[in-house]
């Protein structure tokens, strides 16, 4: 059986945690930042854990 290729676009956006959950950065933190509050921008810096429904799809793209 050949190896499964990793989806390179997904590999740049998601990381697996030690327990197998999928971690990603928040959207809406690249431009138009002047209208967003400091609290909102500060929270957008933090990574988030993807929901289990979406994580199943992403785990197929990141086999290793």
PyMOL commands that set and color helices and strands:
alter all, ss='L'
color gray80, all
select helices_A, chain A and resi 8-13+38-45+52-61
alter helices_A, ss='H'
color red, helices_A
select strands_A, chain A and resi 14-16+22-25+47-49
alter strands_A, ss='S'
color yellow, strands_A
deselect
rebuild
show_as cartoon
